Amino acid sequence: MSARTLSVRCDVDIEQTRHSFHAHAVPDGVALRPGDAVLVHDVPTRIAFGQRLSCECRATVRRAGPLARFWTRATSIFSLTTLYEVGFEPHDPAALEAP
């Protein structure tokens, strides 16, 4: 591994239920910075509907160089406007129940 590449432990949380559909990977002991890339190894790619999985995996963190870090920060300001298109509705548990 080079000085710009680290191998670390990673906590993974995957859920596919009627309440949530997400996958989170959090490298342990590493502060991620703009432009850094994380590759998670040997993580399950599919779970059945209604399941939630939490596990530990290995991850490779590739640090961005100064130019890539600058470019990521500069372009992220313009990409922020895509978040304005997201709509939020109140959570109504009764609406999720089958008739």
N, C-alpha and C positions, 0 to 999 in steps of 0.2 A: 504494500500500500504506500502511496506517496503521501507527502505532507498535506496535500489537499484532499485526501480521501481517508475516511475513518470507518472502521467497522464497529458497530455498537449494538447493544440490546435494544429491542423496540417492543413497546406494549401495543397490541392491536385489539380493537373493539369493533365488531361487525354486528349489525342488527338488521333484520328484515322482518318487521312486524307491521301490523296495521297502524301502530303508533309512531314508528320510526323506520327510516330506511337510510342507514349510514354506514360508513367505514372510516375509522380513525386509526392512524398509525402515529405514535409519539415516540421518537427516539429518546432514550434515556441518557441523561448527562451531557446533552449537546444542545447549545443554544443555536437554533437555526437562524440564518440571516438571509436577507433578500438575495435571490438567485441561486441559493443552495438547492441541490437535488438529493432526494432520498429514494433509495431503491430497497424495498422490503423483500426479504428472501423467504421462501417456503411458507407463505401465508396461504390459508385456504382461499380459493377464488369463488366458491359458491357455498351458500347455505340455503336450506329450505325455508320457505315462507313460515313465519311464526317463530323463528329461531334467533338466538343471540349467542355470539361467540366472543370470548375474551381469551387471548393467548399471548405468549411471548415468542418473538422471532428475532432473527438477526437482520440488521439493516446496514447498508452502505451509504454514508453521507459524503457527497462530493461538494466541496466548498467552491463557491463561485469566486472568480478573480475580480479585481477592482473594476474592470470595464463592464463585466456582466452584472455586477452588483449595482453599478450606477445605472445601467440600462433598465434593469428590473425596477428600480425605484422610480425612474423617470416615466416609464410606460405604465406603471401601476396607477399613477394619478389619473390618467386618461381612461383606464379600464374600470375605475371605480363607478363610472356612470352606468355600467351594466347592472349594478346592484339596485338602481332606482326602478328597474322594470319588474322586480320581484314583488309579488303581492302577499300580504299576510292576512289570514282570516282567523277569527277566534276559534279556539278548540272547543268543539261541542261533542262530548262523548256519546250523546244520544244519536248523533248523526252517523256514527260509525257502526252502530248496532244493526245487525241484519233484521229485517222485518219478520 
